[in-house]
Amino acid sequence: MSDNQVDRCLCWEVPFAFIREQVEAGALSSFEEIQDAFGCGTGCGMCAPYIRKMLYIYETEGRWQTTFQPGEAEEFEDPW
């Protein structure tokens, strides 16, 4: 991974790949559940749009994206 990619919640050190595993296992299914389980999105908030985009891509395209370029999801609005 390149040093400039975003691949985790920085405040709580939770990799997006780990979140993906939890969603695939059926343990979590929404951003709010991820917040409750790991605290992601409750610290600085920088990871929130990336996690929301990750979930959206999976729901709409059936694929996972767990690394992002900085700024790639900052303007992402969850349509749900």
Steps between C-alpha positions, in 0.01 A plus 500: 500500500619848422558732796244743366206258485220501754432145618390530863339704773796695634356577843420139587745322264225287343591388146225529240584140398404387853170687473442325166554162668245585769241609243557186292459286812165665569615657825446858376292650223489878542724795570327551834572140602867551404509816714351316797729198465835670436459874557584575136370841395463618859849646550634740240239382247744476209421133438122543491462587129743223402309237698170624361638487146643152562156376611326675209731345239439157649121548506474639147782324314556184703870567542721633775731797498701520822770749402446852374707793384489796738196712422338228289198474728497830687202631307319166492139524611338175603180482290316302768 
